[in-house]
Amino acid sequence: MTTMTKDQVYEKVTSMMAEMFDLDRAKITPESKFEDLDLTSIDAIDLVVELQQLTGKKVNEDGLKKVRTVGDIVALVEEHLKNAPSA
């Protein structure tokens, strides 16, 4: 996996969310909470599964429990990418 900047991770996460959940990208901000976007915990799990494919790493439950906003997801993905073994 190539190294991505925070902006690139944010763009990837927001585009995935917009596509997966039919959301208006303009409404997705780092401060957006899942409930503000009418997303359920099941939606969050679906997103995490997609992100695991992006990072190639399993998201641990402790990290997942802390996720409340889009910004939290971006930080989680960044952390996984930083710790990913370079190919």
N, C-alpha and C positions, 0 to 999 in steps of 0.2 A: 504494500500500500504506500502510495506516495504521501509525503507530508502535505497537509493542508493547513492554510491559515485559518484563523478564527472566522474571518469573513467567508471563506470558502466553505467551511463547515456549516456556518449559519445559512448560506445560500442553499446548500445541499439539503439540510434539514427542512427548511421552509418549503422548498420545492417538493420534497417528498410528502410533507404534510398536506400541501395544497392539492397534490395529485391524489393521494390516498383517501383524503376525507372531503374532497370537493370544497375546499376552503378558498376564500379570496386571499391571495398572498398579501395584499395590503393590510389585512387585519391581523396578520401574524407578526408579532414583534417579540423581542427577547423577553419582555415582561408579560406576554400573554400567558394566562393560566389555561390549563386544559378545559376547565369548566367554562371559562369565558368563550372558548371556541366551540362549545357544545360537544366536547369530546369526553368519552367515558374512559374508565380504567382499562376496558378491553381495547379501545382505540390506542391507548398508550402502549399496551403490550404489543399490539400489531406493529406499531412504529418501532418499538425496541427490536423486534424480530428483523425488520428491514435494516435497522442500524447495525445489528450484529453482522449482517451480511456485508455491509459497507466496511466495518472495522475488522471483520474476521475474528472478532473476539466475543465471548459470551459476556453479557452484562450481568454483573452480580446483583443480587436482590437488594443489598444494602444501598448500592448506588441508585438503584431504581426507586427505592422508597423515598429518596431525597428529591426526586424530580417533581417539581410543581409547575415550572414554567418552561417555555421554549428555550430560554437562556440556559436553564439547568440541563436540558438535553444537549445543547451545543457544548457545554462544558464537559459533560459526560463523554460525548463522542471525542472531543479533543483529548481528553485524558486517555481514552482507549487508543487513539491513534499514536499518541506520544509513547505509550508503553508497548505498542505493537512491535514485534520483531521485524527488522528490516529485511526485505526479501533479497 
